Structures are given as structure tokens and as C-alpha cells.
């Protein structure tokens, strides 16, 4: 995997985590819109982590990491990080 492609995924992950942390830091709790956004963020994080793992595994086993594809949230949700 090229370093820039992995770096792009990691940059996306950091941005999503930063937004998630900002939502969690609200001491008054989340309103319905924020709860929906939190769910979206968690799904996007699951997808990013899964894609990163797929790319690294393909690279490790001599396959083309560019063949890795983001899987649906329903498939990757609640994966252990």
C-alpha cells in the first residue's frame, strides 16, 4: 500500500474521531440530530478501520491493496478495533 493512501485513510479516521470527541464533550448530552450524527460517525469509522485492515492484509500477502473496497456499514459495524 502506498504511504499516501494509508495516510489519507488515517487522516480521515483522525477527523472522524475528532468530531466524535467534540460531540461527546458536550456536558448537556446529545440532541436527536447529534445522536444521529454520532451513529453516522461510528459507522464511517468502522468502514475506515475495515478498509485499512483489508489494504494492509492484501499488501502483506502480495495482493494489490487497491482492490480493497469499503464494505457496507451493516457488514462492518461493531467490529472490534
Secondary structure by P-SEA (a helix, b strand, c coil): ccaaaaaaaaaaaaaaaaaaaaaaaccccccaaaaaaaaaaaaaaaaaaaaaaaaaaaaaacccccccccccccccccccc
